Amino acid sequence: MKPLNKDFWKKIVYFAAIFAIFISILLIINYIQYSKLDPVNAKLIENLVQRLNEDPNNEALREEIRTIDLLSRKAYFTSQWQIKMGGYLLLLTVILLVIAMQMTLFGKKEVEFLEKEDTFFAQAKARKWIIYSAIGILFVGFISAFLSHQQLNNNFLAENTNFSKTKKEEKENNFKTELADEELADSAFSDTITVQTDSLNIKLSPFPTNKEIAENYPNFRGIGGNGIIYKKNIPTKWNGQTNQNILWKVKIPLQGYNSPIIWGNFVFVSGANDSKREIYCYEINTGKLIWKHQVKISGSPSTSPKVTPDTGHAAPSLATDGRRVYAIFSNGDILAVDMNGNQIWGRNLGVLGNHYGHSSSLILFQDKVIVQYDQKQEAKVMALNTLTGKTIWNTPRKVKISWASPIVVNTGKQTEIILAADPFIASYNPYTGKENWKIDCIFGEVGPSPAYADGIVFATNEYANLSALKLGEKPEILWQSDEYMSEVPSPIATKDYLFLVTSYGLVACYGAKDGKKLWEHEFSNGFYGSPMLVNNSIYLIDIKGITHIFRASDKFNLIASNPLGENSTCTPAFSDGKILIRGKENLYCFGK
C-alpha cells in the first residue's frame, strides 16, 4: 500500500488554517464596519422622508428618495451575497482543514509524525496555544457573519419602514403607501407593495358570502377550482363559424392562455407579451370592453423571462371576490385592481425559475389570495391579504416545479387547500398555512390540478399514475392506475365517477370508489382545456376549439360537438344562460 504523503497534507493543513483565519478576520472587520456604517442609508432615507412629509409636493425630493432607495437595495443584496459567500468559504475551508488534519494524523501509522525539529508539532504548549487561538478566530468569524447578516437586515428593514411612510395627498385625497413585506429581509427579490386606498368600496364586507360566490364564477374552474358548476339554462348547441347562438365575439388585444372568470355582469381575462401585461373587463351581455388596465409595478424585472409558446406570459387565470380582481404573470408580478380597473396594490414575487412559464392560477379563500409558487429557486404556497397584498402566511414546500393550480375544498370537517407537485399531493390549512398531510404518489412535470369528490382526492400526471386518495384522520391511497394519465387537463369527479382527459384525445371514466374502468372514448383531437361538469353533463374543449358535451354517467353518451371556429387551449366559464370561451385570439359568448 502506498504510504501517505505527510508533507503534502501538512501543507494543506497550514494553507487551510491560514486561509480560514484570513476569511474570519475579514468577516470580523466586515461586522465592525456594519456596526459603525450604514450600507443601506437608513438614516439618510429617514431624514429625506421627514423632509418630504413637510413638503409633500416636492417631486424632486421624492425622486431623490426613490433613487437612493434603489441604490440601497442594490447595496443590500450585494452585501448579502458577500456575507453568504464569506460564510460558505469559511465553512468549506474548515471542512478541508479537518480532513487534512485527519489524513496527517492517519499518516502516523506509517511515518513518525512528531519529529523533534518540528517545533510546531513537538512543542505541546505552542501547539495548543495556536490551535485554541485559531479556533477562537474561526468562531468569532462565524458569529460575525451571522451578526453582519442580522445588522444588515435590521438596517434594510428600517430603511424600508421609513420609506413606506411617505405620503402624497392629491386633489381627491388619493394616496399611495409603499409597504415593505415582512419577509423582504429574507428574500433576494424586490418585494415592494404599492397600495391604492382611494378606490375601496367600504360598503362591502371584506370578502363575499358563500351565496355570492355560488352566484358567480370567481376563478379557474369555478368554485374551489374543482370544475363543478351549478348554473341554469346553459346552451348545448352553438357554432362560432356560422354564428349559431352566438351573443357576441370580441378580439382580445394581447394573447394569453388564461380562462375567463365572471362576477355579476363582468367577464375578466388577461393578456401579455414580453413587454406588456394587461387586464381586461368586458360586459357579459354585450361584449363591450368596459376597461383595460396596463400593469405597472415597482420592482418588476426589466426583462421578462423566457417562456414556451404554448404557455406564454399570461397563462394563470385571474380570481375575483367582487371587490377586486387579482392577477399574476410570468415575470412574478401579482396585483389587485378594483372593479373599475384601478390598481389597489401590486408587488413582484421575484423572477420565476420555470422553463415553460408560470401557469398556476390564483384562488381565493375569504380575505386571502392563495398562490402556488413551486419554482426552481424555491417552492412554497403563500396567502396574501386581498386588501393590501401583504403576506399573511408562507409555507415552504420540498417539491419540484409545478404548473398545477390549487383547489380549495370543504371535506365536511374542515376546509383544505390541496396542491399537486412532484412528489406529493399535499393539504394545507387555509388560515395558517400549516401542512395537514401529504402523500408521496406523483412525479414528473406536474400540470393537472387535483380533483375532489365525496372524501376522495384524485391526482394524475403523464408518465406517473392516476391516484385516488381517501381522506380521513390518516389519508391513504385508495387505488391507483397506470393505464391512462394526463399531461395538462385536470380530472373531474362526482361521488360515483372519475373522468380522466388525456392530452392526446382519449377520455376514460372510472368508478370513483374502486378505480374500475367503465368506458373510454378517443376523440379526433387532443385536449389542453379541462373538463367542466354542468347539470350532469361534461363540457370539454379540444385544441381545435370544438366543445364536446357528454353525459357524466357509466356509459359514454355524446350530446353535441360544437365548433368555435378557432383553436383553443382554455377552459370555459359559465353564467346562467351563457357559456364563455376564449379562443386563440377572440373571446366568445354563446347563449340561448
C-alpha positions as CSV (number, residue, x, y, z in Angstrom):
1,M,0.0,0.0,0.0
2,K,1.4,3.4,-1.0
3,P,2.2,5.5,2.1
4,L,0.5,8.8,2.6
5,N,2.4,11.9,1.6
6,K,2.6,13.5,5.0
7,D,4.3,16.7,3.7
8,F,1.5,17.3,1.2
9,W,-1.2,17.0,3.9
10,K,0.8,19.1,6.4
11,K,0.9,21.9,3.7
12,I,-2.8,21.6,3.2
13,V,-3.3,21.9,7.0
14,Y,-1.1,25.1,7.0
15,F,-2.8,26.6,4.0
16,A,-6.4,25.8,5.1
17,A,-5.7,27.1,8.6
18,I,-4.2,30.4,7.3
19,F,-7.0,30.9,4.8
20,A,-9.7,30.2,7.3
21,I,-8.2,32.7,9.7
22,F,-7.9,35.2,6.9
23,I,-11.6,34.8,6.0
24,S,-12.6,35.0,9.7
25,I,-10.6,38.3,10.1
26,L,-12.3,39.7,7.0
27,L,-15.8,38.8,8.4
28,I,-14.9,40.3,11.8
29,I,-13.8,43.6,10.1
30,N,-17.0,43.4,8.0
31,Y,-19.1,43.2,11.1
32,I,-17.3,46.1,12.7
33,Q,-17.8,48.2,9.6
34,Y,-21.6,47.4,9.5
35,S,-21.8,48.3,13.2
36,K,-20.4,51.7,12.6
37,L,-21.6,52.4,9.0
38,D,-25.0,52.1,7.3
39,P,-24.6,50.5,3.9
40,V,-28.3,50.9,3.1
41,N,-28.5,54.6,4.1
42,A,-31.4,54.1,6.6
43,K,-30.7,57.3,8.4
44,L,-30.4,59.3,5.2
45,I,-33.7,57.9,3.9
46,E,-35.3,58.7,7.2
47,N,-34.2,62.3,7.1
48,L,-35.3,62.7,3.4
49,V,-38.7,61.1,4.3
50,Q,-39.1,63.6,7.1
51,R,-38.4,66.4,4.7
52,L,-40.9,65.0,2.2
53,N,-43.6,64.8,4.9
54,E,-43.0,68.5,5.5
55,D,-43.1,69.3,1.8
56,P,-45.3,66.5,0.1
57,N,-45.4,68.3,-3.3
58,N,-41.6,68.3,-3.7
59,E,-41.3,65.9,-6.7
60,A,-37.5,66.3,-7.0
61,L,-37.1,65.2,-3.4
62,R,-39.4,62.2,-3.9
63,E,-37.4,61.2,-7.0
64,E,-34.2,61.5,-5.0
65,I,-35.6,59.2,-2.3
66,R,-36.6,56.6,-4.9
67,T,-33.1,56.8,-6.5
68,I,-31.4,56.3,-3.1
69,D,-33.8,53.5,-2.2
70,L,-32.9,51.7,-5.5
71,L,-29.2,52.1,-4.8
72,S,-29.7,50.9,-1.2
73,R,-31.4,47.8,-2.4
74,K,-28.5,47.0,-4.7
75,A,-26.1,47.6,-1.9
76,Y,-28.1,45.4,0.4
77,F,-28.2,42.4,-2.0
78,T,-24.5,42.8,-2.9
79,S,-23.6,42.9,0.8
80,Q,-25.8,39.9,1.5
81,W,-24.1,38.0,-1.3
82,Q,-20.6,38.9,0.1
83,I,-21.6,37.7,3.6
84,K,-23.0,34.5,2.4
85,M,-20.0,33.7,0.1
86,G,-17.7,34.5,3.0
87,G,-19.6,32.2,5.3
88,Y,-19.6,29.4,2.7
89,L,-15.9,29.8,2.0
90,L,-15.1,29.7,5.7
91,L,-17.2,26.6,6.2
92,L,-15.6,24.8,3.2
93,T,-12.1,25.7,4.4
94,V,-12.8,24.4,7.9
95,I,-14.1,21.1,6.4
96,L,-10.9,20.9,4.3
97,L,-8.8,21.7,7.4
98,V,-10.4,18.9,9.3
99,I,-9.9,16.4,6.5
100,A,-6.3,17.4,6.1
101,M,-5.6,17.1,9.8
102,Q,-7.2,13.6,9.9
103,M,-5.1,12.5,6.9
104,T,-2.0,13.9,8.7
105,L,-2.8,12.0,11.9
106,F,-3.5,8.9,9.9
107,G,0.0,9.0,8.5
108,K,1.4,8.4,11.9
109,K,0.8,4.7,11.5
110,E,3.4,4.6,8.7
111,V,5.7,7.5,9.4
112,E,6.9,9.1,12.6
113,F,4.8,12.2,12.6
114,L,6.2,14.1,15.5
115,E,9.8,15.0,14.9
116,K,11.9,16.9,17.4
117,E,13.0,19.5,14.9
118,D,9.4,20.3,14.1
119,T,8.7,23.0,16.6
120,F,5.0,23.3,15.8
121,F,4.2,19.6,16.4
122,A,6.8,19.0,19.1
123,Q,6.0,21.7,21.5
124,A,2.7,20.9,23.1
125,K,2.1,24.3,24.7
126,A,2.8,26.2,21.5
127,R,0.6,23.8,19.5
128,K,-2.3,24.2,21.9
129,W,-2.0,27.9,22.1
130,I,-2.0,28.3,18.3
131,I,-4.9,25.8,17.9
132,Y,-7.0,27.5,20.5
133,S,-6.3,30.9,19.1
134,A,-7.3,29.7,15.6
135,I,-10.5,28.1,16.8
136,G,-11.3,31.3,18.6
137,I,-10.8,33.4,15.5
138,L,-12.9,30.9,13.4
139,F,-15.7,31.0,16.0
140,V,-15.7,34.8,16.1
141,G,-15.7,34.8,12.3
142,F,-18.8,32.7,12.1
143,I,-20.5,34.8,14.7
144,S,-19.5,38.0,12.9
145,A,-21.0,36.7,9.6
146,F,-24.3,35.9,11.4
147,L,-24.4,39.3,13.2
148,S,-23.5,41.2,10.0
149,H,-26.4,39.4,8.3
150,Q,-28.7,40.5,11.1
151,Q,-27.4,44.0,11.3
152,L,-27.8,44.4,7.5
153,N,-31.3,43.1,7.7
154,N,-32.2,45.4,10.5
155,N,-30.8,48.4,8.6
156,F,-32.6,47.4,5.5
157,L,-36.0,46.9,7.2
158,A,-35.6,50.2,9.0
159,E,-34.9,51.9,5.7
160,N,-38.0,50.3,4.0
161,T,-40.2,51.0,7.1
162,N,-39.2,54.7,6.9
163,F,-39.6,54.8,3.2
164,S,-43.1,53.3,3.5
165,K,-44.2,56.3,5.5
166,T,-44.1,58.7,2.5
167,K,-47.5,60.0,1.5
168,K,-48.8,62.3,-1.1
169,E,-52.2,64.0,-0.9
170,E,-53.8,64.7,-4.2
171,K,-56.9,66.7,-5.2
172,E,-59.3,63.8,-4.5
173,N,-57.5,62.7,-1.3
174,N,-55.8,59.8,-3.2
175,F,-52.7,58.5,-1.7
176,K,-50.3,55.6,-2.2
177,T,-48.3,53.9,0.5
178,E,-45.1,51.9,0.0
179,L,-45.2,48.9,2.3
180,A,-42.3,46.5,2.8
181,D,-43.3,42.9,3.2
182,E,-42.2,41.4,6.5
183,E,-40.3,38.7,4.6
184,L,-38.3,41.1,2.5
185,A,-35.1,40.8,4.5
186,D,-35.0,37.0,3.9
187,S,-35.6,37.3,0.1
188,A,-33.4,38.2,-2.7
189,F,-36.3,39.6,-4.6
190,S,-37.8,43.1,-4.8
191,D,-41.0,42.9,-2.8
192,T,-42.3,46.4,-2.6
193,I,-46.1,46.6,-2.3
194,T,-47.9,49.6,-3.7
195,V,-51.4,50.1,-2.1
196,Q,-54.0,52.4,-3.5
197,T,-56.7,53.1,-0.9
198,D,-59.0,55.6,-2.6
199,S,-60.9,53.0,-4.7
200,L,-62.1,50.7,-1.9
201,N,-65.8,50.2,-1.6
202,I,-66.2,50.4,2.2
203,K,-69.9,49.3,1.9
204,L,-68.9,45.8,1.0
205,S,-67.8,43.1,3.5
206,P,-64.1,42.2,3.4
207,F,-64.9,39.0,1.5
208,P,-68.0,37.5,-0.2
209,T,-70.5,35.2,1.3
210,N,-70.9,31.6,0.1
211,K,-74.1,32.7,-1.6
212,E,-72.3,35.4,-3.5
213,I,-69.6,33.0,-4.6
214,A,-72.2,30.4,-5.7
215,E,-73.9,33.0,-7.9
216,N,-70.7,33.8,-9.8
217,Y,-67.6,32.2,-11.4
218,P,-64.7,33.6,-9.3
219,N,-61.7,31.7,-10.5
220,F,-60.3,28.9,-12.8
221,R,-62.8,26.0,-13.0
222,G,-65.3,27.8,-10.8
223,I,-66.0,27.5,-7.1
224,G,-62.9,26.0,-5.3
225,G,-61.3,25.2,-8.7
226,N,-63.0,21.8,-8.7
227,G,-64.7,22.1,-12.0
228,I,-68.3,21.6,-10.8
229,I,-70.8,24.3,-11.8
230,Y,-74.4,25.0,-10.7
231,K,-75.8,27.2,-13.4
232,K,-79.1,27.1,-15.3
233,N,-80.0,27.1,-19.0
234,I,-76.5,26.5,-20.3
235,P,-76.6,26.1,-24.1
236,T,-75.7,22.7,-25.7
237,K,-75.7,23.9,-29.3
238,W,-73.7,26.6,-31.0
239,N,-71.4,27.3,-33.9
240,G,-68.8,30.0,-33.9
241,Q,-68.3,29.7,-37.7
242,T,-72.0,30.2,-38.6
243,N,-72.8,32.4,-35.5
244,Q,-75.4,29.9,-34.3
245,N,-76.4,31.0,-30.7
246,I,-73.6,33.5,-30.6
247,L,-74.3,36.5,-28.4
248,W,-71.0,38.3,-29.1
249,K,-67.4,37.9,-30.1
250,V,-64.5,40.3,-29.3
251,K,-60.8,40.3,-30.1
252,I,-58.6,40.3,-27.1
253,P,-55.7,42.8,-27.6
254,L,-52.9,40.6,-26.1
255,Q,-52.6,36.9,-26.2
256,G,-53.0,34.7,-23.1
257,Y,-53.9,31.2,-22.2
258,N,-55.8,32.0,-19.1
259,S,-59.5,31.2,-19.0
260,P,-62.4,33.7,-18.3
261,I,-63.8,34.4,-14.9
262,I,-67.1,36.1,-14.2
263,W,-68.6,38.3,-11.4
264,G,-72.1,39.8,-11.9
265,N,-72.2,41.3,-15.4
266,F,-68.5,41.4,-16.0
267,V,-66.0,39.0,-17.6
268,F,-62.3,39.2,-16.8
269,V,-59.3,37.9,-18.7
270,S,-55.6,39.0,-19.1
271,G,-53.1,39.1,-21.8
272,A,-49.3,39.7,-22.0
273,N,-46.2,39.7,-24.2
274,D,-42.5,40.3,-23.5
275,S,-43.0,44.0,-22.7
276,K,-46.7,44.5,-21.7
277,R,-49.2,43.0,-19.3
278,E,-52.9,43.9,-19.3
279,I,-56.2,43.0,-17.6
280,Y,-59.5,43.3,-19.5
281,C,-63.1,43.7,-18.3
282,Y,-66.0,43.0,-20.7
283,E,-69.7,43.5,-20.2
284,I,-71.2,40.0,-20.2
285,N,-74.4,40.9,-22.2
286,T,-72.8,42.9,-25.0
287,G,-69.1,42.1,-25.0
288,K,-68.3,45.8,-24.7
289,L,-64.8,46.5,-23.3
290,I,-65.5,48.3,-20.0
291,W,-61.9,49.0,-19.0
292,K,-58.3,47.9,-19.7
293,H,-55.6,48.0,-17.0
294,Q,-52.0,48.1,-18.0
295,V,-49.8,46.6,-15.3
296,K,-47.0,48.7,-13.8
297,I,-45.4,47.5,-10.6
298,S,-42.5,48.9,-8.7
299,G,-39.7,46.3,-8.5
300,S,-40.9,44.5,-11.6
301,P,-38.0,42.9,-13.6
302,S,-36.7,44.9,-16.6
303,T,-36.9,41.9,-18.9
304,S,-39.5,39.1,-19.0
305,P,-38.4,35.5,-18.5
306,K,-38.2,33.1,-21.4
307,V,-41.4,31.1,-21.9
308,T,-42.5,28.5,-24.3
309,P,-45.1,29.4,-27.0
310,D,-47.7,27.1,-25.5
311,T,-47.5,28.8,-22.1
312,G,-46.8,32.4,-22.8
313,H,-46.7,35.3,-20.3
314,A,-50.4,35.2,-19.1
315,A,-51.2,31.5,-18.5
316,P,-52.6,31.7,-15.0
317,S,-56.3,32.6,-14.8
318,L,-57.4,35.5,-12.7
319,A,-59.5,35.4,-9.5
320,T,-62.1,37.9,-8.1
321,D,-64.1,38.3,-4.9
322,G,-66.4,41.0,-6.4
323,R,-64.4,43.7,-4.6
324,R,-61.2,43.3,-6.5
325,V,-59.7,41.3,-9.4
326,Y,-56.4,39.6,-8.8
327,A,-53.8,38.6,-11.5
328,I,-50.3,37.1,-11.7
329,F,-48.0,37.0,-14.7
330,S,-44.9,35.1,-15.9
331,N,-42.4,37.7,-14.5
332,G,-43.7,37.3,-10.9
333,D,-45.9,40.4,-11.0
334,I,-49.0,40.0,-8.9
335,L,-51.6,42.7,-8.3
336,A,-55.2,43.6,-7.4
337,V,-57.4,46.1,-9.2
338,D,-60.8,47.3,-8.1
339,M,-63.9,46.6,-10.2
340,N,-63.3,49.8,-12.1
341,G,-59.8,48.8,-13.1
342,N,-57.9,51.0,-10.7
343,Q,-54.8,49.3,-9.2
344,I,-55.2,48.7,-5.4
345,W,-51.8,47.0,-4.8
346,G,-49.1,45.4,-6.7
347,R,-45.8,43.6,-5.9
348,N,-43.3,41.4,-7.6
349,L,-42.6,37.9,-6.2
350,G,-39.3,37.5,-7.9
351,V,-38.1,36.2,-11.3
352,L,-39.6,32.8,-11.8
353,G,-37.4,29.8,-12.3
354,N,-39.7,27.9,-14.7
355,H,-38.6,26.5,-18.1
356,Y,-42.1,26.6,-19.6
357,G,-43.5,29.7,-17.9
358,H,-45.7,30.1,-14.8
359,S,-49.2,28.8,-15.2
360,S,-50.6,28.1,-11.7
361,S,-53.8,30.1,-11.4
362,L,-54.9,32.1,-8.3
363,I,-57.6,31.1,-6.0
364,L,-59.2,32.9,-3.0
365,F,-60.2,31.9,0.5
366,Q,-62.0,34.6,2.5
367,D,-59.6,37.5,2.7
368,K,-56.6,35.6,1.2
369,V,-55.2,35.2,-2.3
370,I,-53.7,31.7,-2.4
371,V,-50.6,31.5,-4.6
372,Q,-49.0,28.1,-5.5
373,Y,-45.4,29.2,-6.2
374,D,-43.5,26.0,-6.9
375,Q,-40.4,27.3,-8.8
376,K,-36.8,26.2,-9.4
377,Q,-35.3,28.6,-6.8
378,E,-37.8,27.8,-4.1
379,A,-41.2,26.1,-3.8
380,K,-43.9,27.5,-1.5
381,V,-47.5,28.2,-1.1
382,M,-48.5,31.7,0.1
383,A,-51.5,33.6,1.3
384,L,-51.6,37.3,0.5
385,N,-54.0,39.7,2.1
386,T,-56.6,40.7,-0.5
387,L,-56.8,44.3,0.7
388,T,-53.1,45.1,0.9
389,G,-51.1,42.3,-0.8
390,K,-49.1,41.7,2.3
391,T,-48.1,38.1,3.1
392,I,-50.3,36.5,5.7
393,W,-48.5,33.2,5.7
394,N,-45.8,31.5,3.7
395,T,-45.2,27.7,3.8
396,P,-42.0,26.3,2.1
397,R,-42.5,23.0,0.2
398,K,-40.0,20.3,-0.7
399,V,-41.3,19.7,-4.2
400,K,-40.2,20.3,-7.8
401,I,-41.6,22.8,-10.3
402,S,-45.3,22.5,-10.8
403,W,-47.7,24.0,-13.3
404,A,-50.8,22.8,-11.5
405,S,-53.3,25.1,-9.7
406,P,-54.6,24.8,-6.1
407,I,-58.1,23.7,-5.2
408,V,-60.0,24.6,-2.1
409,V,-62.4,22.0,-0.7
410,N,-64.6,21.6,2.3
411,T,-64.3,17.9,3.4
412,G,-67.2,18.3,5.9
413,K,-64.8,18.6,8.8
414,Q,-62.5,21.3,7.6
415,T,-61.6,23.4,4.6
416,E,-58.3,22.4,2.9
417,I,-56.0,23.8,0.2
418,I,-54.8,20.8,-1.9
419,L,-51.8,21.0,-4.2
420,A,-50.1,18.7,-6.6
421,A,-46.3,18.7,-7.3
422,D,-43.6,16.0,-7.6
423,P,-43.5,14.0,-5.3
424,F,-46.5,14.9,-3.1
425,I,-50.2,15.5,-3.1
426,A,-50.4,17.8,0.0
427,S,-53.1,19.6,2.1
428,Y,-52.7,22.9,3.9
429,N,-54.8,24.8,6.5
430,P,-56.0,28.0,4.6
431,Y,-56.0,30.0,7.9
432,T,-52.4,29.3,8.9
433,G,-50.6,27.6,6.0
434,K,-49.8,24.6,8.2
435,E,-49.5,21.3,6.4
436,N,-52.3,18.9,7.2
437,W,-51.0,15.8,5.4
438,K,-49.0,14.8,2.3
439,I,-48.8,11.5,0.3
440,D,-45.9,10.6,-2.0
441,C,-47.7,9.4,-5.1
442,I,-46.9,11.6,-8.1
443,F,-43.8,12.6,-10.1
444,G,-42.6,14.4,-13.2
445,E,-43.6,17.8,-14.6
446,V,-47.0,18.1,-12.9
447,G,-49.6,20.1,-14.9
448,P,-53.0,18.7,-14.0
449,S,-54.6,20.1,-10.8
450,P,-56.2,17.7,-8.3
451,A,-60.0,16.9,-8.2
452,Y,-62.1,16.2,-5.2
453,A,-65.5,14.4,-4.5
454,D,-67.1,12.7,-1.6
455,G,-64.0,12.5,0.6
456,I,-61.6,11.3,-2.2
457,V,-58.8,13.4,-3.8
458,F,-57.8,12.4,-7.4
459,A,-54.5,13.3,-8.9
460,T,-52.6,12.3,-12.1
461,N,-49.7,13.2,-14.3
462,E,-48.2,11.9,-17.5
463,Y,-45.7,9.1,-17.1
464,A,-46.6,8.8,-13.4
465,N,-50.0,7.3,-12.4
466,L,-53.6,8.1,-11.5
467,S,-54.2,8.0,-7.8
468,A,-57.3,8.1,-5.6
469,L,-56.6,9.2,-2.0
470,K,-59.1,8.5,0.7
471,L,-59.3,11.3,3.3
472,G,-59.8,10.8,7.0
473,E,-57.7,11.0,10.2
474,K,-54.9,9.4,8.2
475,P,-55.3,9.8,4.5
476,E,-54.2,6.9,2.4
477,I,-54.1,5.7,-1.2
478,L,-57.4,4.1,-2.1
479,W,-56.5,2.9,-5.6
480,Q,-54.1,3.6,-8.4
481,S,-54.0,3.0,-12.2
482,D,-51.2,3.5,-14.7
483,E,-53.2,2.9,-17.9
484,Y,-54.2,6.4,-18.8
485,M,-52.7,9.7,-17.5
486,S,-52.9,13.4,-18.3
487,E,-50.2,15.9,-19.2
488,V,-52.2,19.1,-19.0
489,P,-56.0,18.7,-18.4
490,S,-57.2,18.2,-14.9
491,P,-59.6,15.4,-14.0
492,I,-63.1,15.8,-12.7
493,A,-65.1,13.7,-10.3
494,T,-68.5,13.0,-8.8
495,K,-69.3,10.8,-5.9
496,D,-69.7,7.9,-8.3
497,Y,-67.4,8.6,-11.2
498,L,-64.0,10.0,-12.1
499,F,-63.4,11.4,-15.6
500,L,-59.8,11.5,-16.9
501,V,-58.9,13.5,-20.0
502,T,-55.6,12.9,-21.8
503,S,-53.7,15.4,-23.8
504,Y,-53.7,13.2,-26.9
505,G,-57.5,12.9,-27.1
506,L,-58.6,9.9,-25.0
507,V,-61.3,10.3,-22.3
508,A,-61.8,7.5,-19.7
509,C,-64.4,7.0,-17.0
510,Y,-63.6,5.2,-13.7
511,G,-65.6,4.1,-10.7
512,A,-64.6,6.7,-8.1
513,K,-64.5,4.2,-5.2
514,D,-62.8,1.2,-6.8
515,G,-61.0,2.5,-9.8
516,K,-62.7,0.1,-12.2
517,K,-62.6,1.5,-15.8
518,L,-66.2,1.8,-17.1
519,W,-65.6,3.2,-20.5
520,E,-63.1,5.0,-22.8
521,H,-63.6,7.1,-25.9
522,E,-61.0,8.6,-28.2
523,F,-61.7,11.9,-29.9
524,S,-60.0,13.2,-33.1
525,N,-58.1,16.0,-31.4
526,G,-56.1,16.4,-28.2
527,F,-57.1,18.4,-25.1
528,Y,-55.4,21.2,-23.1
529,G,-58.5,22.6,-21.6
530,S,-60.0,20.9,-18.5
531,P,-63.5,19.3,-18.3
532,M,-66.4,21.1,-16.5
533,L,-69.4,19.4,-15.0
534,V,-72.7,21.3,-15.6
535,N,-76.1,19.8,-14.9
536,N,-74.8,16.2,-15.1
537,S,-73.1,16.9,-18.4
538,I,-69.4,17.4,-19.1
539,Y,-68.2,20.2,-21.3
540,L,-64.7,19.7,-22.8
541,I,-63.0,21.8,-25.4
542,D,-60.3,20.2,-27.7
543,I,-57.3,22.1,-29.1
544,K,-59.2,22.8,-32.4
545,G,-61.9,24.7,-30.4
546,I,-64.6,22.0,-30.6
547,T,-66.6,21.7,-27.4
548,H,-67.7,18.1,-26.8
549,I,-70.6,17.6,-24.4
550,F,-71.3,14.1,-23.0
551,R,-73.2,12.6,-20.1
552,A,-71.5,12.2,-16.7
553,S,-72.5,8.5,-16.5
554,D,-71.2,5.0,-16.6
555,K,-71.8,4.8,-20.4
556,F,-70.4,7.2,-23.0
557,N,-73.2,9.3,-24.4
558,L,-72.2,12.2,-26.7
559,I,-74.7,15.0,-26.7
560,A,-73.1,17.5,-29.0
561,S,-69.8,18.7,-30.6
562,N,-69.8,22.5,-31.2
563,P,-67.1,24.2,-33.2
564,L,-65.7,27.5,-32.1
565,G,-64.1,28.5,-35.4
566,E,-60.6,28.8,-34.0
567,N,-58.1,26.9,-31.8
568,S,-58.5,27.0,-28.0
569,T,-56.4,25.6,-25.1
570,C,-58.6,27.2,-22.4
571,T,-61.4,26.0,-20.1
572,P,-64.9,27.5,-20.5
573,A,-66.7,29.7,-17.9
574,F,-70.4,29.7,-17.2
575,S,-73.1,32.1,-16.2
576,D,-76.9,31.5,-16.1
577,G,-77.9,31.0,-19.8
578,K,-74.3,31.6,-21.1
579,I,-71.0,29.9,-21.8
580,L,-67.8,32.0,-22.2
581,I,-65.0,30.5,-24.3
582,R,-61.6,32.0,-25.0
583,G,-60.1,31.1,-28.4
584,K,-56.5,31.8,-29.5
585,E,-57.4,35.4,-30.4
586,N,-61.1,36.0,-29.5
587,L,-63.4,35.8,-26.6
588,Y,-66.9,34.3,-27.3
589,C,-70.2,34.3,-25.5
590,F,-72.9,31.8,-26.5
591,G,-76.4,31.7,-25.2
592,K,-79.9,30.8,-26.0
